């Protein structure tokens, strides 16, 4: 029989200590002969990223030793952090951003000199014994970084590489044909982001390694090309959203032809390098992931018949697909299973978990399963989200009490709420606090038209969708209208601050490294996002009025509910002054406000003690604001004006 205890005061086994102890982030699996590799982000090691190898006997070993951290800073967000070929591993070290080579049993050796250069998404050109990769040049202080494709000697610590392609603002995804004679790549220019418009180019490789006869294959400012890939028999494939949905295409007999024509998303926004939604298990078999209304599915595409064979999987979140003969590996998770590196046998159709992001065996009675909801929003449109009701097998609430609701606004804003088990969400629901994870207009997974809803409307449409999602649950009788909260990080933090400033739906909120001054952001942020706001607000400074009107920092007199801010002091994407100016303004106004700053953290928290502090600190803040008792002791934090 459940104990009758007020919502928010339930005792939960899902503690902040449990979440950070032994938990790892998993990404970027790859196959190298009989071995499988992946990348682990370890909060317990200060956020260090470690390349892990699993051999054919199932033995796991770390590749890069302490203190090496396999993480690039190209585009600040990184990705494409390592290359493995025939047992040799190449990776950039976070501290110095030099590219290193590592052979089994030996210490990492630098391939590039000490210079203000960054490298990402390396591939091996075996015939010429060189590495081709994206390079970002930061050698001229005060000027925008220069991005190129370069070739580096795979063995010598000689220089920073031979430039192969230059002249555009951004490059990604270099891919070498199986016979080594052709190179393809993606490129785009300001103000486009890669999910707005990219170009796919192909060139011949000359005897001296240079490129010639570069030809535009597909793409433009209004077509997003993603993940060009050569088939084992030498055909060029890629994903394009020219139909309004990211679908698979190939170049056949000199012409671009559709491989799939589905109203699903087979691509994702290229926020980081190294993303992969499909891979070749053979010339005839493509293992691919696609998204339907925010939920992932797995399929095998026959390249001859073009038949799409859906695979029955126990997962709803899939990514980082790699394949080889008879097998595929990817990251996968579901509402009841944490993200894991999973091997898929194409013949038996069986799945094998190689590494879970945590090894907890939680009783399902403590886990809330999301409900996919659609709800009416502004302009007669419909928006999407995942609703998690409170769930704890040991507790129920007093009669006639409705739970508080925490609305989560994801980052990006061109990103999406995932459905893999998130202990960060279960932390709230197991304590009696409902959660709504909103895929507001602009989110990925619902087609290009849905993604483009946010053009010119950031800070308005996303805010409306979050507020209307909360109102929808109130109208259904699921949550307490007087205890609505909103939280978000980065772009989600901006949506949070706009919702708290320009709407009266929410009674409290939390900004994790969120934007408060859009004008300052466009002036101060890094190259990758420096023109992003042209699409979301309008060109700057021509539409400076819009930037001013949608910056919460300029309208603190309209904000009258409590807010807590969490901020990394080394954040280059959203500098600390974005939070600090807002905090000071709220203090002066007399609004309850708290500020938690983390030295050594950048954009997103990677260190275990800081992840714990941000979780517990936010819960403590809400408990003080709404007056519910916590079941466990949490370290207090200073709240001004409360």
ChimeraX attribute file (.defattr): number of C-alpha atoms within 10 A of each C-alpha:
attribute: neighborCount
match mode: 1-to-1
recipient: residues
	/A:1	7
	/A:2	10
	/A:3	12
	/A:4	13
	/A:5	17
	/A:6	19
	/A:7	24
	/A:8	26
	/A:9	19
	/A:10	27
	/A:11	17
	/A:12	21
	/A:13	15
	/A:14	20
	/A:15	21
	/A:16	19
	/A:17	16
	/A:18	15
	/A:19	20
	/A:20	21
	/A:21	16
	/A:22	16
	/A:23	20
	/A:24	23
	/A:25	17
	/A:26	23
	/A:27	26
	/A:28	25
	/A:29	26
	/A:30	24
	/A:31	19
	/A:32	16
	/A:33	13
	/A:34	11
	/A:35	16
	/A:36	21
	/A:37	25
	/A:38	21
	/A:39	24
	/A:40	23
	/A:41	23
	/A:42	22
	/A:43	22
	/A:44	16
	/A:45	17
	/A:46	16
	/A:47	18
	/A:48	19
	/A:49	25
	/A:50	24
	/A:51	26
	/A:52	17
	/A:53	22
	/A:54	18
	/A:55	15
	/A:56	11
	/A:57	8
	/A:58	11
	/A:59	9
	/A:60	15
	/A:61	13
	/A:62	14
	/A:63	22
	/A:64	22
	/A:65	12
	/A:66	10
	/A:67	13
	/A:68	20
	/A:69	23
	/A:70	28
	/A:71	26
	/A:72	27
	/A:73	19
	/A:74	26
	/A:75	21
	/A:76	19
	/A:77	15
	/A:78	18
	/A:79	22
	/A:80	26
	/A:81	29
	/A:82	28
	/A:83	22
	/A:84	19
	/A:85	14
	/A:86	10
	/A:87	14
	/A:88	12
	/A:89	18
	/A:90	27
	/A:91	30
	/A:92	28
	/A:93	25
	/A:94	19
	/A:95	13
	/A:96	16
	/A:97	24
	/A:98	22
	/A:99	29
	/A:100	23
	/A:101	24
	/A:102	19
	/A:103	14
	/A:104	10
	/A:105	7
	/A:106	9
	/A:107	13
	/A:108	20
	/A:109	16
	/A:110	20
	/A:111	24
	/A:112	25
	/A:113	15
	/A:114	13
	/A:115	14
	/A:116	15
	/A:117	22
	/A:118	26
	/A:119	31
	/A:120	31
	/A:121	26
	/A:122	29
	/A:123	22
	/A:124	20
	/A:125	21
	/A:126	11
	/A:127	10
	/A:128	14
	/A:129	12
	/A:130	19
	/A:131	20
	/A:132	26
	/A:133	26
	/A:134	26
	/A:135	26
	/A:136	22
	/A:137	18
	/A:138	16
	/A:139	13
	/A:140	10
	/A:141	8
	/A:142	7
	/A:143	9
	/A:144	15
	/A:145	19
	/A:146	18
	/A:147	25
	/A:148	22
	/A:149	24
	/A:150	22
	/A:151	25
	/A:152	24
	/A:153	19
	/A:154	19
	/A:155	15
	/A:156	13
	/A:157	16
	/A:158	12
	/A:159	13
	/A:160	23
	/A:161	18
	/A:162	15
	/A:163	17
	/A:164	16
	/A:165	18
	/A:166	14
	/A:167	11
	/A:168	13
	/A:169	18
	/A:170	25
	/A:171	24
	/A:172	30
	/A:173	25
	/A:174	23
	/A:175	25
	/A:176	22
	/A:177	19
	/A:178	14
	/A:179	10
	/A:180	14
	/A:181	16
	/A:182	18
	/A:183	21
	/A:184	23
	/A:185	21
	/A:186	24
	/A:187	24
	/A:188	22
	/A:189	18
	/A:190	17
	/A:191	19
	/A:192	23
	/A:193	22
	/A:194	25
	/A:195	24
	/A:196	20
	/A:197	21
	/A:198	26
	/A:199	22
	/A:200	23
	/A:201	18
	/A:202	22
	/A:203	18
	/A:204	18
	/A:205	18
	/A:206	12
	/A:207	9
	/A:208	7
	/A:209	16
	/A:210	14
	/A:211	18
	/A:212	14
	/A:213	10
	/A:214	15
	/A:215	12
	/A:216	14
	/A:217	15
	/A:218	19
	/A:219	21
	/A:220	17
	/A:221	17
	/A:222	14
	/A:223	21
	/A:224	30
	/A:225	29
	/A:226	33
	/A:227	27
	/A:228	24
	/A:229	24
	/A:230	21
	/A:231	21
	/A:232	15
	/A:233	12
	/A:234	14
	/A:235	15
	/A:236	20
	/A:237	21
	/A:238	23
	/A:239	26
	/A:240	27
	/A:241	24
	/A:242	16
	/A:243	14
	/A:244	19
	/A:245	22
	/A:246	30
	/A:247	24
	/A:248	26
	/A:249	20
	/A:250	22
	/A:251	16
	/A:252	12
	/A:253	8
	/A:254	8
	/A:255	8
	/A:256	15
	/A:257	13
	/A:258	17
	/A:259	22
	/A:260	18
	/A:261	12
	/A:262	15
	/A:263	16
	/A:264	20
	/A:265	28
	/A:266	27
	/A:267	31
	/A:268	22
	/A:269	19
	/A:270	20
	/A:271	19
	/A:272	17
	/A:273	21
	/A:274	21
	/A:275	23
	/A:276	22
	/A:277	22
	/A:278	29
	/A:279	23
	/A:280	25
	/A:281	20
	/A:282	18
	/A:283	16
	/A:284	16
	/A:285	20
	/A:286	21
	/A:287	28
	/A:288	28
	/A:289	24
	/A:290	25
	/A:291	23
	/A:292	15
	/A:293	17
	/A:294	24
	/A:295	19
	/A:296	24
	/A:297	20
	/A:298	22
	/A:299	18
	/A:300	22
	/A:301	21
	/A:302	17
	/A:303	17
	/A:304	10
	/A:305	9
	/A:306	15
	/A:307	13
	/A:308	18
	/A:309	12
	/A:310	14
	/A:311	14
	/A:312	10
	/A:313	15
	/A:314	14
	/A:315	20
	/A:316	22
	/A:317	25
	/A:318	27
	/A:319	25
	/A:320	22
	/A:321	23
	/A:322	24
	/A:323	24
	/A:324	17
	/A:325	13
	/A:326	14
	/A:327	20
	/A:328	25
	/A:329	29
	/A:330	27
	/A:331	26
	/A:332	27
	/A:333	25
	/A:334	22
	/A:335	19
	/A:336	21
	/A:337	21
	/A:338	19
	/A:339	28
	/A:340	24
	/A:341	26
	/A:342	21
	/A:343	22
	/A:344	18
	/A:345	15
	/A:346	18
	/A:347	8
	/A:348	9
	/A:349	11
	/A:350	10
	/A:351	16
	/A:352	12
	/A:353	15
	/A:354	15
	/A:355	19
	/A:356	20
	/A:357	21
	/A:358	19
	/A:359	10
	/A:360	14
	/A:361	7
	/A:362	12
	/A:363	11
	/A:364	12
	/A:365	11
	/A:366	21
	/A:367	25
	/A:368	23
	/A:369	20
	/A:370	19
	/A:371	13
	/A:372	17
	/A:373	17
	/A:374	16
	/A:375	16
	/A:376	15
	/A:377	22
	/A:378	13
	/A:379	7
	/A:380	6
	/A:381	10
	/A:382	15
	/A:383	24
	/A:384	24
	/A:385	26
	/A:386	22
	/A:387	22
	/A:388	23
	/A:389	23
	/A:390	28
	/A:391	24
	/A:392	22
	/A:393	15
	/A:394	16
	/A:395	23
	/A:396	18
	/A:397	19
	/A:398	12
	/A:399	9
	/A:400	6
	/A:401	11
	/A:402	21
	/A:403	24
	/A:404	24
	/A:405	30
	/A:406	26
	/A:407	25
	/A:408	27
	/A:409	30
	/A:410	25
	/A:411	19
	/A:412	16
	/A:413	24
	/A:414	22
	/A:415	21
	/A:416	23
	/A:417	23
	/A:418	20
	/A:419	26
	/A:420	21
	/A:421	21
	/A:422	18
	/A:423	20
	/A:424	14
	/A:425	19
	/A:426	26
	/A:427	23
	/A:428	26
	/A:429	30
	/A:430	30
	/A:431	26
	/A:432	28
	/A:433	25
	/A:434	28
	/A:435	28
	/A:436	26
	/A:437	26
	/A:438	27
	/A:439	31
	/A:440	30
	/A:441	29
	/A:442	27
	/A:443	28
	/A:444	26
	/A:445	28
	/A:446	24
	/A:447	23
	/A:448	22
	/A:449	12
	/A:450	17
	/A:451	21
	/A:452	19
	/A:453	17
	/A:454	22
	/A:455	16
	/A:456	17
	/A:457	19
	/A:458	22
	/A:459	25
	/A:460	17
	/A:461	21
	/A:462	30
	/A:463	25
	/A:464	21
	/A:465	25
	/A:466	30
	/A:467	22
	/A:468	19
	/A:469	28
	/A:470	29
	/A:471	19
	/A:472	18
	/A:473	18
	/A:474	17
	/A:475	12
	/A:476	9
	/A:477	11
	/A:478	16
	/A:479	25
	/A:480	17
	/A:481	20
	/A:482	15
	/A:483	19
	/A:484	23
	/A:485	24
	/A:486	29
	/A:487	27
	/A:488	23
	/A:489	25
	/A:490	24
	/A:491	25
	/A:492	26
	/A:493	28
	/A:494	31
	/A:495	33
	/A:496	35
	/A:497	29
	/A:498	25
	/A:499	25
	/A:500	28
	/A:501	22
	/A:502	18
	/A:503	15
	/A:504	13
	/A:505	20
	/A:506	24
	/A:507	19
	/A:508	24
	/A:509	27
	/A:510	31
	/A:511	27
	/A:512	26
	/A:513	30
	/A:514	29
	/A:515	31
	/A:516	29
	/A:517	23
	/A:518	23
	/A:519	20
	/A:520	17
	/A:521	19
	/A:522	20
	/A:523	12
	/A:524	15
	/A:525	16
	/A:526	17
	/A:527	21
	/A:528	23
	/A:529	19
	/A:530	17
	/A:531	21
	/A:532	17
	/A:533	22
	/A:534	20
	/A:535	18
	/A:536	19
	/A:537	21
	/A:538	19
	/A:539	17
	/A:540	16
	/A:541	13
	/A:542	10
	/A:543	12
	/A:544	14
	/A:545	13
	/A:546	18
	/A:547	23
	/A:548	16
	/A:549	15
	/A:550	23
	/A:551	22
	/A:552	26
	/A:553	24
	/A:554	15
	/A:555	16
	/A:556	18
	/A:557	13
	/A:558	13
	/A:559	21
	/A:560	17
	/A:561	17
	/A:562	25
	/A:563	30
	/A:564	23
	/A:565	25
	/A:566	26
	/A:567	30
	/A:568	23
	/A:569	18
	/A:570	15
	/A:571	20
	/A:572	14
	/A:573	24
	/A:574	27
	/A:575	22
	/A:576	20
	/A:577	15
	/A:578	19
	/A:579	26
	/A:580	16
	/A:581	13
	/A:582	23
	/A:583	23
	/A:584	13
	/A:585	17
	/A:586	24
	/A:587	15
	/A:588	10
	/A:589	14
	/A:590	14
	/A:591	21
	/A:592	20
	/A:593	25
	/A:594	23
	/A:595	21
	/A:596	18
	/A:597	17
	/A:598	19
	/A:599	11
	/A:600	13
	/A:601	18
	/A:602	20
	/A:603	21
	/A:604	17
	/A:605	23
	/A:606	22
	/A:607	20
	/A:608	21
	/A:609	17
	/A:610	22
	/A:611	20
	/A:612	18
	/A:613	19
	/A:614	22
	/A:615	16
	/A:616	20
	/A:617	25
	/A:618	22
	/A:619	19
	/A:620	19
	/A:621	24
	/A:622	22
	/A:623	15
	/A:624	14
	/A:625	18
	/A:626	14
	/A:627	10
	/A:628	14
	/A:629	15
	/A:630	17
	/A:631	13
	/A:632	11
	/A:633	9
	/A:634	12
	/A:635	9
	/A:636	11
	/A:637	15
	/A:638	12
	/A:639	18
	/A:640	16
	/A:641	14
	/A:642	12
